């Protein structure tokens, strides 16, 4: 059961399964800590499809919703 980062509810946690992004965005996301197997938690969601405040490991990141659509998640184990 995979889904996208944008589908998480506030406070929900999941595991990153894959990044489906163009090369430049892929490298930027991995530099921020978005890697396969890492845990991610949605902390806040801005109104009107605005940015998402997520925690990857112990790092807080603000990510655009359109970029978050490139991050595939699986269940947290």
Phi, psi and omega per residue, in radians:
X1 nan 1.615 3.118
X2 -1.774 2.683 3.109
X3 -2.669 3.114 -3.084
X4 -1.717 2.771 3.128
X5 -1.009 -0.585 -3.126
X6 -1.167 -0.262 -3.114
X7 -1.556 -0.110 3.132
X8 -1.181 2.527 3.006
X9 -1.517 2.717 3.121
X10 -0.992 2.243 -3.130
X11 1.559 -0.172 -3.113
X12 -1.399 2.565 -3.123
X13 -2.136 2.538 3.110
X14 -2.612 3.092 -3.132
X15 -1.953 2.399 3.109
X16 -1.281 2.234 3.140
X17 -1.759 -0.751 -3.088
X18 -2.791 2.760 3.014
X19 -1.999 2.133 3.136
X20 -1.971 1.327 -3.023
X21 -2.340 2.720 3.002
X22 -1.028 2.795 -2.996
X23 -0.956 -0.809 -3.102
X24 -1.103 -0.777 3.118
X25 -1.181 -0.684 3.094
X26 -0.970 -0.823 -3.126
X27 -1.172 -0.659 3.118
X28 -1.148 -0.756 3.137
X29 -1.134 -0.743 3.132
X30 -1.162 -0.596 3.088
X31 -1.147 -0.501 3.115
X32 -1.450 -0.111 3.088
X33 1.897 -0.017 3.112
X34 -1.374 1.726 -3.139
X35 -2.333 2.665 3.120
X36 -0.993 2.328 3.130
X37 1.649 -0.239 -3.130
X38 -1.423 2.590 3.088
X39 -1.451 2.496 3.100
X40 -2.365 2.424 3.139
X41 -2.238 2.321 3.076
X42 -1.468 2.097 -3.120
X43 -1.649 -0.798 -3.139
X44 -2.583 2.697 3.104
X45 -2.269 2.195 3.108
X46 -1.312 2.721 3.141
X47 -1.217 2.774 3.045
X48 0.999 0.834 3.135
X49 0.981 0.632 3.103
X50 -1.379 -2.935 -3.082
X51 -1.173 2.784 3.111
X52 -1.906 2.419 3.055
X53 -1.758 1.938 -3.082
X54 -2.155 2.752 3.052
X55 -2.006 2.129 3.087
X56 -1.965 1.933 -3.030
X57 1.135 -2.037 3.106
X58 -1.950 0.228 -3.096
X59 -1.886 2.284 3.052
X60 -1.599 2.338 -3.098
X61 -2.348 2.431 2.978
X62 -1.761 2.158 -3.060
X63 -2.246 2.442 3.097
X64 -1.132 2.545 -3.138
X65 -1.057 -0.667 -3.127
X66 -1.172 -0.504 3.071
X67 -1.379 -0.587 3.119
X68 -1.129 -0.423 3.115
X69 -1.178 -0.229 -3.130
X70 -1.566 -0.046 -3.048
X71 -1.861 1.980 -3.138
X72 -1.596 2.354 -3.087
X73 -2.072 2.713 3.017
X74 -2.217 3.102 -3.135
X75 -1.149 2.590 3.068
X76 -1.320 2.233 -3.100
X77 -1.729 nan nan
